[in-house]
C-alpha cells in the first residue's frame, strides 16, 4: 500500500473507550478507522433495566474529564436534545443507564470513521513495521485490508460463566448479560434463582422481586461472598479511580499487585447503597403484618453444580462456614458471575511478536502500549485490558478519557491534550 493510504490508527471494537478515542481524535490530524461487528453502538443491552443508573457521575462521559469544551460532552448532548432544564431539575449526578447508552449512540452517529458490521479477522505486521488489519464487512459481504501505524484494542471484557455450568446454558440458564432478552421467559417460571454478589445480581434480583406478586414464582438469591455488601463509595475511597493511583499501582511489584487486587473487590464489585436499600425496603413493606414471602437470600453459599431434572434444574449448593451442602430445585437460573478480560482472536497473526507474562497475560506498559519483542515506532495499545498491570481503574468510565489522551498524545507525537500530575488529596506511596 502507498504511504498516503496508511492510517495513523485503527481501533478494534467500539465500546465507550474507543468511542471516546474516536471523538477526541477529532482535534488532531490523525487519520483513523474503528471497526465493530455489532450493527450499532450498544452498551450492555441485556442490562438496560428501567430505573438503573451509571455508578459514576455524568462527567464520566467520553470526553469531559480531559476536554469539557468538546461538542461531544454529555451536557452538549442534553442541549441538542432540548433536555437541559429537565436535567437541571433532575438534580442527580448518576444518570439513567438507558440515557447513557443513547448519549453514546448520539456520539457514534457523528463520527464517520466508525464502521459497524465490520469484524476484524486478523492483524499482522508488515516488513515496514506497520499493522495490516483484515476486516470482514457483513454489510458488503467482502473482506478488506487496511494498513495503520498504530492499533488500539478496545474489545472490553466478555461475560464469564464457570466451565462446570456450560452444559446447562440455554433459555432458562444464562448469564445476566442476556437478562433483558430472556426476562419474559423467566417470568413464566415457577421458581427463579439468581447467583452472584455484585450490582448485576442485585439489579436482576430487584427486578424479579418487583414482579413476583404478579408472576407468583419462588425467588432465591445465593452468593459465595461473605455477604450482600455495598460497594465502597466514600470520597477518599473513590480517589483510587484516579491517574495518581494508577501510576502508584503500576510501579508495584508484580506479585504484590495480585494481592492488592484481591483485597480491593469492594471498590468495584459490590452493590450500590441505593440498590440494597430498595431491595430491603420492598422486602420490609411486603412483610407487613408478618406476611411470609417466598423469597430466600443466602450468602457464603456457592453454587457447585446444575443438573437438568424433570424439565427444571437441580442445584447443588455448599455453605462454606457450616461446611455443609444442600440441593434445591429451580426452573430458571440467572448467573451474574461477572466479566473477564480476554485476548481477541484477531491478535493470532502477531501473537509471537507480543510479550506475555507467566500467567499468559499481555505485558502492558505504563503508557498502555503492549510490549513488543522488537522495538519500533508502531504500537499496539490496549483499553480496559490492563487490570493486572494498572489496577482497579482499568474498566472505570471516569478514567477512559485520561487513558485516551495518553494514547493520543503518543500517536500524534505531541501534547494535544493536557493532563495533570496531581488529582487527589491523599498520597498512595512514600
Buried (B, 14 or more C-beta within 10 A) or exposed (E): EEEEEBBBBBBBBBBBBBBBBBBBBBBBEBBBBBBBBBEEBBBBBBBBBEBBBBBBBBBBBBBBBBBEEBBBBBBBBBEEBEEBEEBEEEEEEBBBBBBBBBBBBBBBEEBEBBBBBBBBBBBBBEEEEBBBBBBBBEEEEEEEEBBBBBBBBBBBBEBBBEEEBEEBBEEBBBBBBBBBEBBEEBBEBEBBBBBBBBBBBBBBBBBBBEBBEEBEBBBBBBBBBEEBBBBBBEEEEBBBBBBBBBBBBBEBEEEEBEEEBEEBBBBBBBBBEBBBEBBEEBEEEBEEEEEEBEBEBEBBBBBBBBEEEEEBBBBBBBBEEEEEEEEBBBBBBBBBBBBEBEBBEBBEBBEEBBEBEEEEBBBBBEEBBBBBEEEEEBBBBBBBBBBBBBBBBBBBBBBBBBBBBBBBBBBBEEEBBEBEEEEBEEEBEE
